[in-house]
C-alpha cells in the first residue's frame, strides 16, 4: 500500500473534503505495516473498497417555522460499509454538518462498531439544521420532513440510525413517529428511543460511562485509577453528564465542562446537584 498515492487519488476524486481526507490518512498510516505484510489484501483491493462509502444520500429538508415561513436545510445519510451487518451510526443536527464531516464520521464508525464484536456496519447522517432556539413544534416539523426522505433507506436489517449532537430522545421520538406512520411498522429501526416505547434503560449514560470505563482500564495498565484525579471534561450534554457522574463515582474531581458558548471552571468540583443541572 502506498498511502501517499491513495491519498492523492482520493483528494483528486473528492476535493475539498479535508475532514474525510484526514480520517482516511490516519487510518491508513496506522495499518500500513500490517497491510503490506498481507499481499492478498492488495490484490483484492481492500483499501480502495473500504475508503469509498457504499452510497451517499443527500436531500433537501423543507420545513415551516412558527411564523409560517418556509426554510430549507440539507439532509444526509452516508452508508459507508455493511460487511459485518446493517449500517449503524448516529444522526447529527448542527450548522457545521456537511458531507466531508459525515464521511469522516461514517468511515471511523466502521472501525468503532467492529471493535464491539457485534454484527454492525458503519454509517453517519444528519443535517445542517440547528435545533438551538427552535420551538418544540418547529423541531417536530423538521424531524418529520427529514424522515420523509430517510425512511426509504433504513430498517432493522438495513440501516439503524441513532442520536448524536443535536439529536436526543426528543428528536428520535419525532423521527420514529413519522417512520411508523410511513411504514406501518413498530420495530427497532432507531436507537436512543424513550424507555416507554422500546428504548434502553441506560441509554443516556452509556457513552459517557463507556468513555470513563475505557480511561479507567488505561490507567490500570500503569497502576493508576481515577481516585483523587483532577478531570477536565469537554462537553455539556448527555455524554458529559455520564462521564462526570461515573468519574465522580470512581473518586475523581471534575472541574470543567464546556460548550459552544464557553466553559465553566469549578475548582470545588462538579458533583451532586451540579451534575444533575446538565440534564
N, C-alpha and C positions, 0 to 999 in steps of 0.2 A: 504494500500500500504506500502510495506517495501522497502524503497528506496535502502538501502544497499544490499538487496538480488537481487533486479532488476539490480542494477549496477554490482554486482558480476557476474550474469549470462550474462549480456551484454558484459562485458570485457572478459569473457571466450569465448564467441561466436565471438567477434571481437577484438582480442588482438592488442595492439599497436596503436589503433586509439584514441589518447589522446584528440584531439580537439573535436571529436564527443562525447566521454565519458563525458567530462567536460560540454558540452552544455546540454546533457541529464540530468545530475545530477542537474544542476542549475534549469532547468525547473521543474523537479520532486520535488525538495525541496520547490519550490515556490508554488506548487499546492497541496502538500501533505495533508494539513489540510482540505481543501475543498473537495478533492477527497475522503478522508476517511469518510466524512460525507454523502457520497452517495454510499452505498454498491452496487447499481445496476451497477456502473462503473466497480467494481471489477469483478462481475460475467460475465460481457460482455468482459472482457479482454481488456479494452480500452487502457491502458498504453502499454501493450505488443504489441498491434497492431499499436500504434502510433509511437513507438520508432524505428520500423524497416521500411525502405523505401519499397515502393511498388515494385520498381525494380531499378537495377543499371546497366547502360550500360557503359562498358569500352572497348575502341578500339584503335588501332594504327592509327596514322595520318602521313603517309609518304608525304614528300614534297621536292621539288628541289630548292636549292638556286640559286643565280645569276651566280655562277661559275659552275653549273651543278652537284653539289654534292647532294646526297640524304640524307635527315635527317628523323628520325622517332621520333615523340612525342607521348604521350599518351593523349587520349581524354576521357571525362567522361560526363555522364548525370545521375544524381540521381533524380529520380521521387519519391518524398517522400510520398505525400498524396494528393488525389484529392477528398476528401469527399465533399468539398464545390464547386468545379468547376475544370476547366482544370489546370494542373500543371503550375506554374508561378514562374520564378526565373532566375537570370542572368547567363551569361557565363563569366568565368574569365580566361584570358590568362596570366599566370605568372609562373616563375620557381618553386614557392613554392607550386603549386597546387598538391594535392594528394587526395586520396579517403576520408581520415579522415576529411580533411578540407571541402570538398564539402558535406559530410554527415552532418557535424556540421552546415554549412550554409543552407543546404536544410531543415534540421529539424527546425531551427529557422524561416525559411521563411514561414512555415506553419502558425505560430502564427502572424508574421508580416502581412501577407496577410489577415488573418481572421479579424484582427483589423480594416482593411479598410472597412469592411462590404460588400465588393464586392465578387462575386462568383469566388474565385480563390483558387486553391490548392497551395502546396509548392514544389519547386524543385530547383536544382542548377546544374551547369555543368561547363565545361571548359577544359583547357589543361595546361600542364607544358611548353608549348611554350612561349618564351619571345619575344614580338614584338619589344622590345627596340633594336635599332641598325640594324633592318631589313629594307630592301627597301620596297617600295610600292608593287612591283611585288612579292617579297617573302611573304609578309603578305597576298596578294591576293591568291597566290597559296596554302598557308597553310589553309586559311579560306575555300577555295573551297574543299580541301581534307577533312577537318573536317566535312563539310556539307554532303559529300558523305555518311557518316555513320549516322549523326544525323537526316537527313530528314525523316528517316523511323519511328521515334518515336515522331515527333512533328506535330502540326497542330492547327488551331484556336480553335478547340473544344477538343483538346487532351493535348497539351503542348505548351506554348508560352514563349520561352526564351527571354531574354533581354541582355543588356550590363552589364558589371561590370569592375573590374580592367583589363586594357589592351584591353578592347573591347568597343570601342566608335562607333560613327556614321560611320566611315570608315569601320571598321570590320563588323558591322551589314550589311552595304551595300554589301560587298563581300559575306557574308553568304547568304543574301536574294537573291542576283543574282543567286547563284548556286541553291538555293531552288526552284526558279521559273523555272529554266532550267529542273530540275528533275521532278517537279510535274505538270508543265504547268498551274500553278495557280498563281494568284495575290491576296493575302489575308493577313490577319492580324496575321501572324504566328510569327513575331518578333516585339518587341517594341524597340524604340530607332532609328527608321529609319529616314532618312532625310526628311525635310518638303516637298520637291518636289515629293516624292514618298510614301506618306502615313504617315509621321511622325507627331508628336505633336509639336505645336508651341513653347511650353515652356519646352520641354523635358530636354534640358541641365541644366536648372535652378532648375528643380523640386526637386531633392533630397536635394541639399544644402538649398534651400528656406524652404523646409519642416522641416529640422533639426532646423533651426533658429525659424520658427514659433512655433515648439514644445517647444523649450527652452524659448521662449518669454511667452508662456502660463504658463510654470512652474514658471517663475519669477513673473508673475502676481499674483500667489497664495500667495506670500509673499509681495505683494505691490511694486514690483520692475519691471524694464524693462531694455532693452538694452541701453537706453540712458546713455551716459558717462561711460559705462563699458569698461574695457580693455579685449580684447578677444584674446585667442591663438587658432589657427586653425591647426589641424594635417591633412596634405594633400596638394596637389598642382594641382589637376585636375579639372574636371567639378564640382564635389561636393564642393570642397574647394572654387572654384570661385563663385558658387551660394551662399554658406554660407557667404563668405566675403562681397559679394555685398549686400545681404539682411541685414546682421548685421550692415554694414556701413549706409545703408538707415535708419535703426532704431536708429541711433545715437551712435553706439559703435565705438571703435577704435581697429582694428585688427592689432596685432603687430607681429604675426608669421605665417609662412607656413612651411611645412616640407615634405620631400620625402625620397626615398631610398638613395639618395646621400648626405643628410644633411638637413639643415634648414636655414631659413632666419629670422632674428630678425630685425625689423624696428621700433624703438621707436616713430617715427613720424607717424606711421600708414600706412597700405597698402590700398590705395584707388586710385580712378581715373585711370590713365594710368597704375599704378602698378597692379591693379586688372586685367585689360584687357590683360596684358602681360601673365597672366596664361593661356589664350586661345591659 
